[in-house]
């Protein structure tokens, strides 16, 4: 089974939100065997459920480390394209 997550990160009160977002995405996907596409507003990540969940957790944790407070919006589906 595969799942797809569309994820957006929103660092709160960050002086360099783009940097926080890009580093968080890079950290979350590093070493993961996932398909992904980084877009201007969100990133789409597809793969085995455990890998996708792990990547989302790493993205959130990295954003929290770099920015303190952060909001993350995730839409999940198990539907195939």
C-alpha positions as CSV (number, residue, x, y, z in Angstrom):
1,X,0.0,0.0,0.0
2,X,1.1,3.5,-0.8
3,X,-0.1,6.9,0.6
4,X,0.3,10.4,-0.6
5,X,0.6,13.4,1.6
6,X,0.3,17.0,0.5
7,X,2.1,19.0,3.2
8,X,2.5,22.7,3.9
9,X,4.7,24.2,6.6
10,X,4.1,27.6,8.2
11,X,6.9,28.8,10.5
12,X,5.4,31.3,12.9
13,X,7.3,34.5,13.6
14,X,10.3,33.4,11.6
15,X,12.7,35.9,10.1
16,X,13.5,33.5,7.2
17,X,10.5,31.3,6.7
18,X,11.7,30.1,3.2
19,X,14.9,28.8,4.7
20,X,13.1,27.0,7.6
21,X,10.7,25.4,5.1
22,X,13.4,24.3,2.7
23,X,15.6,22.8,5.4
24,X,12.7,21.0,7.0
25,X,11.7,19.4,3.6
26,X,15.3,18.4,3.0
27,X,15.7,16.9,6.4
28,X,12.3,15.1,6.2
29,X,13.1,13.5,2.9
30,X,16.8,12.8,3.5
31,X,17.5,9.0,3.2
32,X,13.8,8.2,2.5
33,X,12.8,6.1,-0.5
34,X,9.9,8.3,-1.4
35,X,8.6,10.1,-4.5
36,X,8.1,13.8,-4.0
37,X,7.5,17.0,-5.7
38,X,8.2,20.4,-4.1
39,X,5.8,23.1,-5.2
40,X,5.5,26.8,-4.5
41,X,2.9,26.3,-1.7
42,X,3.1,22.6,-0.7
43,X,5.1,19.5,-1.1
44,X,3.6,16.1,-2.3
45,X,5.2,13.0,-0.8
46,X,4.2,9.4,-1.9
47,X,5.4,6.0,-0.7
48,X,4.9,3.3,1.9
49,X,2.8,4.7,4.8
50,X,5.5,4.3,7.5
51,X,8.1,6.1,5.4
52,X,5.6,9.0,4.6
53,X,4.7,9.3,8.3
54,X,8.4,9.3,9.3
55,X,9.2,12.0,6.7
56,X,6.3,14.2,8.0
57,X,7.5,13.8,11.6
58,X,11.0,14.8,10.6
59,X,9.8,17.8,8.7
60,X,7.7,19.0,11.6
61,X,10.5,18.4,14.1
62,X,13.1,20.2,12.0
63,X,10.8,23.2,11.5
64,X,10.2,23.3,15.3
65,X,13.9,23.2,16.0
66,X,14.6,26.0,13.5
67,X,11.6,28.2,14.1
68,X,10.1,27.4,17.5
69,X,6.4,27.6,16.8
70,X,5.2,26.1,13.5
71,X,1.9,25.1,11.8
72,X,1.7,22.2,9.5
73,X,-1.2,21.3,7.2
74,X,-1.4,17.8,5.8
75,X,-3.9,16.1,3.4
76,X,-3.5,12.4,3.1
77,X,-4.9,9.9,0.6
78,X,-4.5,6.2,-0.2
79,X,-6.1,6.6,-3.7
80,X,-3.8,5.9,-6.6
81,X,-3.5,8.4,-9.4
